[in-house]
Amino acid sequence: MKDNPFMPDPKPELDLARSYVSQHLGNTIDGVLGYSGGACNGMAFFSALHRSPVPVETDKKVAVIHCVFVAKTDRRTGLGRSVIDLVKRKSTRYSGVLVLARSDDDEHFMHYSHFERAHFKTVEEKDGIRYMLFTFQNARIKVTPLEMKYKPRTDKHELTICNFDYCPYWIRMAKTLRKTASEYNDKMSTSLMEMSRQETEDYGLGMNYLLDGKPMFRGFNVPYDHRAEIEKVIS
């Protein structure tokens, strides 16, 4: 697996993500941590779907994995598989475990191949995302992606960032976005949307950022020029 040249290993943001989860643990989110050499170098965060900011509906109660992260030093050691299996063991009260995995060529971030090895099956695919399930007792679960319904303001250009403080990668990207957007405060408003289940259902949004209502996130394996994206919109 090659290093991702566009998104360096965000281990510094791991502490911020752990801090967020520790504040919400047992309330809106649950999690497992993976240790290697005495250091926490892996984690997985999950919750029941009715508490989850993941844009999908199901016909049965499922747990949803929000984020799996393994530090670069511990990839291909089995640590990622271990934390995924821990999530499965902690979710047996549900009909299954759902994850939205990417089907691009970036194996660093929530790639479908990691979940296939943990016996998840693809049940739906849309816009480069695989909706994957691990079911208990052969449960049959219908999965329906939500349609985006967000409407931007019309009196001024708008950058909307869906906030996910449990993902180290996303913490880094949101910070970069906000810093760049601050240079254009006279021409564009910036809003940070704290993503609860209610916002997810109201707007059909998941992990993304939008410029004048257009989704712009294309994964972490591509180069982003946020300044050029913004200038194209406001010109």
VEXDO-359335 format. One record per residue (C-alpha): residue in one letter; x, y, z. Coordinates in steps of 0.02 Angstrom, whole numbers, padded with zeros to 5 digits, always signed. Each point is the difference from the previous one (the first is absolute). Last residue first. Layout:
% VEXDO-359335
AXYZ ...
% end
This chain:
% VEXDO-359335
S-00801+01744-00498 I-00070-00064+00166 V-00013-00183-00048 K+00165-00015-00096 E+00088+00094+00139 I-00061-00125+00128 E+00060-00154-00096 A+00167+00084-00039 R+00028+00038+00185 H-00051-00176+00049 D+00130-00080-00112 Y-00026-00181+00045 P+00109-00146-00057 V-00086-00171-00003 N+00014-00150+00116 F-00101+00074+00143 G-00169-00024-00082 R-00094+00105-00126 F-00078+00133+00113 M-00077+00141-00102 P-00189-00013+00024 K-00088+00148-00085 G-00110+00106+00114 D+00085+00165-00037 L+00165-00085+00039 L-00029-00157+00102 Y+00105-00103+00119 N-00026-00184+00028 M-00016-00142+00126 G-00187-00033-00003 L-00145+00105-00058 G-00181-00048-00033 Y-00059+00171+00059 D-00135-00031+00130 E+00049-00181+00036 T+00183+00042+00026 E-00042+00157+00097 Q-00109-00103+00119 R+00130-00137+00019 S+00124+00131+00059 M+00129+00085-00109 E+00065+00163+00069 M-00008+00112-00153 L+00144+00122-00013 S-00051+00150-00104 T+00111+00110-00105 S-00065+00156-00086 M+00075+00063-00161 K+00051+00164-00080 D+00070+00105+00142 N+00053-00155+00098 Y+00112-00057-00143 E+00167-00023+00089 S-00090-00093+00140 A-00044-00136-00127 T+00181-00059-00006 K+00012-00022+00189 R-00172-00081+00008 L+00045-00127-00134 T+00165-00046+00079 K-00083-00030+00169 A-00138-00102-00083 M+00130-00109-00087 R+00096-00036+00160 I-00153-00043+00102 W-00060-00107-00145 Y+00155-00109+00003 P-00009-00021+00189 C-00184-00052-00007 Y-00101+00016+00162 D-00025+00188-00018 F-00114-00016-00150 N-00059+00171-00056 C-00093+00023-00164 I+00082+00153-00076 T-00109+00122-00096 L+00084+00132-00108 E-00122+00132-00058 H-00011+00134-00132 K-00121+00137+00053 D-00184+00046-00014 T-00056-00173-00059 R+00029-00107+00155 P+00034-00183-00035 K-00135-00134-00014 Y+00039-00172+00073 K-00112-00141-00059 M+00127-00137-00040 E-00083-00169-00028 L+00016-00131+00137 P+00076-00170-00043 T-00119-00147+00028 V+00057-00163+00083 K-00116-00150+00019 I+00056-00127+00127 R-00021-00190-00006 A+00070-00077+00160 N+00112-00151-00026 Q+00021-00027+00189 F+00100+00161+00017 T+00037+00107-00150 F+00158+00087-00060 L-00053+00132-00123 M+00083+00109-00130 Y-00065+00156-00088 R+00135+00031-00130 I+00034+00180-00043 G+00067+00061-00168 D-00156+00098-00041 K-00120-00140+00049 E+00019-00185+00041 E-00120-00111+00096 V+00007-00169+00090 T+00189-00025+00008 K+00041-00141+00122 F+00104+00013+00159 H+00104-00154+00040 A+00146+00086+00091 R+00107-00021-00157 E-00139+00089-00094 F+00012+00139+00128 H+00183+00037-00038 S-00033-00013-00187 Y-00137+00134+00009 H+00123+00137+00042 M-00038+00107+00152 F+00149+00115-00030 H+00175-00065-00034 E-00038-00116-00146 D-00027+00146-00119 D-00042-00079-00169 D-00185+00044+00001 S-00140-00111+00069 R-00026+00094+00163 A-00090-00084+00144 L-00165+00048+00082 V-00014-00121+00145 L-00146-00097+00071 V-00001-00124+00144 G-00141-00125+00020 S-00164-00047+00080 Y+00050+00089+00159 R+00031-00071+00175 T+00159-00079-00068 S+00084+00170-00016 K+00146-00012+00123 R+00071-00155-00085 K-00012+00083-00171 V+00088+00156+00063 L+00139-00109+00071 D+00019-00085-00170 I+00027+00170-00081 V+00129+00044+00135 S+00096-00161-00033 R-00007+00016-00189 G+00082+00170+00014 L+00136-00066+00117 G+00043-00145-00116 T+00178+00059-00029 R-00027+00063-00178 R-00007+00179+00064 D+00077+00032+00170 T+00128+00137-00036 K-00123+00091-00114 A-00122+00024+00144 V-00163-00096-00012 F-00168+00086-00013 V-00175-00071-00017 C-00142+00126-00006 H-00188+00009+00007 I-00044-00184+00018 V-00189-00016+00005 A-00098-00116+00114 V-00162-00069-00069 K-00182-00005+00048 K-00104-00059-00147 D-00082+00079-00154 T+00151+00105-00041 E+00027+00183-00041 V+00160+00085-00058 P+00089+00166+00011 V+00119-00036+00146 P-00011+00125+00143 S-00043-00142+00121 R-00110+00001+00154 H-00144-00097-00080 L+00132-00109-00085 A+00067-00065+00165 S+00177+00056+00029 F+00179-00027-00059 F+00179+00057+00025 A+00153-00104-00044 M+00176+00030+00064 G+00182-00035-00032 N+00171+00060+00057 C-00031+00014+00187 A+00176-00025+00066 G+00064-00136+00118 G+00096-00088-00138 S-00158-00014-00102 Y-00171+00043+00067 G-00170-00003-00087 L-00144+00103+00064 V-00186-00038-00008 G-00143+00121-00014 D-00177+00049+00041 I-00097+00153-00053 T-00151+00106+00046 N-00004-00024+00188 G+00115-00143+00050 L+00154+00097-00050 H-00039+00182-00041 Q+00141+00087+00093 S+00121-00145-00029 V-00043+00006-00185 Y+00051+00181-00018 S+00163-00027+00095 R+00041-00151-00107 A-00025+00103-00158 L+00111+00139+00067 D+00135-00126+00049 L-00005-00077-00173 E+00028+00170-00080 P+00188-00015+00027 K-00008-00172-00085 P-00060+00075-00163 D+00108-00105-00118 P+00031+00114-00147 M-00146+00033-00120 F+00051+00041-00179 P+00152-00112-00019 N-00095-00154+00065 D+00135-00125+00049 K+00007-00154-00110 M-00075-00166+00054 
% end
